[in-house]
């Protein structure tokens, strides 16, 4: 499964990369730290999944999410953010997010979800 990580924190991107490297069938094909880079890389590299933060330079992650889904609705988008209020969660799901995780409490779920999806299983999360 080809994945792009979009987060303005180099530390978060590095931590995700380390976690995902534990599954050899998950391949990170790009990183982005802002909305313009994110959309360019998604269009160029055509990932199967994008891990996306809400807060970043340029457009916010919710706007980027909408544009990613307009590029290809089949791209799995996992929102991983510190903005975990109900209003953000609702906006993300309305915009097409497949998953929404709290960066502080649910970080470790990201590789689990991607691993299950890569194996062809659905990973259910209460929305």
C-alpha positions, -999 to 999 in steps of 0.1 A, spaced: 0 0 0 15 33 -11 11 61 15 17 99 17 21 116 51 10 152 53 19 170 85 39 202 91 58 186 120 90 168 109 89 149 142 54 136 135 63 125 100 94 107 113 75 90 140 49 78 115 75 66 91 92 45 119 58 30 129 48 22 93 83 7 85 74 -22 108 51 -35 80 70 -41 48 39 -40 27 33 -3 37 54 20 16 57 57 22 60 74 -12 60 110 -1 58 136 26 44 171 26 44 199 52 19 222 36 -13 221 15 4 229 -18 30 202 -15 3 177 -4 -19 183 -34 10 182 -58 24 149 -44 -11 133 -43 -16 142 -80 19 131 -90 23 99 -70 -13 86 -68 -12 71 -33 -37 45 -20 -38 63 14 -30 97 29 -24 105 65 -34 141 69 -33 167 97 -58 195 99 -34 223 108 -8 232 83 6 261 63 -16 271 34 -51 257 33 -63 236 63 -64 199 61 -102 198 57 -99 218 25 -70 195 14 -92 165 22 -120 177 -1 -95 183 -29 -79 148 -24 -114 132 -26 -121 152 -58 -88 139 -73 -98 103 -64 -125 92 -40 -109 58 -35 -79 73 -17 -82 64 20 -77 95 40 -68 92 77 -71 124 97 -45 125 125 -48 157 145 -48 175 178 -80 193 168 -103 166 181 -134 184 190 -167 170 178 -171 199 153 -138 190 136 -146 153 135 -180 160 119 -165 184 93 -138 158 84 -163 130 80 -186 152 60 -157 162 37 -149 125 31 -124 114 57 -123 76 61 -108 77 96 -103 104 123 -78 99 151 -66 120 180 -28 125 176 -22 124 214 -43 93 222 -47 72 190 -14 76 171 -7 39 173 -40 31 155 -28 44 122 -4 15 114 -31 -9 126 -57 6 102 -34 7 73 -22 -29 79 -58 -42 80 -67 -22 48 -36 -35 31 -47 -71 39 -81 -64 24 -100 -61 57 -121 -32 68 -112 -15 100 -143 -2 118 -143 30 139 -173 45 155 -179 78 137 
